[in-house]
Amino acid sequence: MQIVKEKLDIEESLEKKVNNILKFLNMKAKLRNGNIIHILKTNIAYIEPHKLEINKITYLFLNECENVYINSLENFISFNELENHIKSHK
């Protein structure tokens, strides 16, 4: 079984939104690109989300999605609540 990872580019608008929130909160963190993971000779693929780690909390982002997932794909908040969530967990 062969697994192939392809880099998934972050949408420019998503990257700008996250960077603006970080600037406003005077914080430094890096938004890491996600991946598309294919298993060759099958029709199975997985999209690994983009990641932002702040104070041992990992925020997961998907392109064109208005939700931000916290540590896993089970817990989420809307993108509009992200700034307040980061503030409350400093």
Buried (B, 14 or more C-beta within 10 A) or exposed (E): EEEEEEEBEBBEEBBEBBEEBBEEBEEEBEBBEBBEBBEEEEEEEEEBBBBBEBEEEBBBBBBEBEBBBBEEEEEBBEBEEBBEBBEEEE
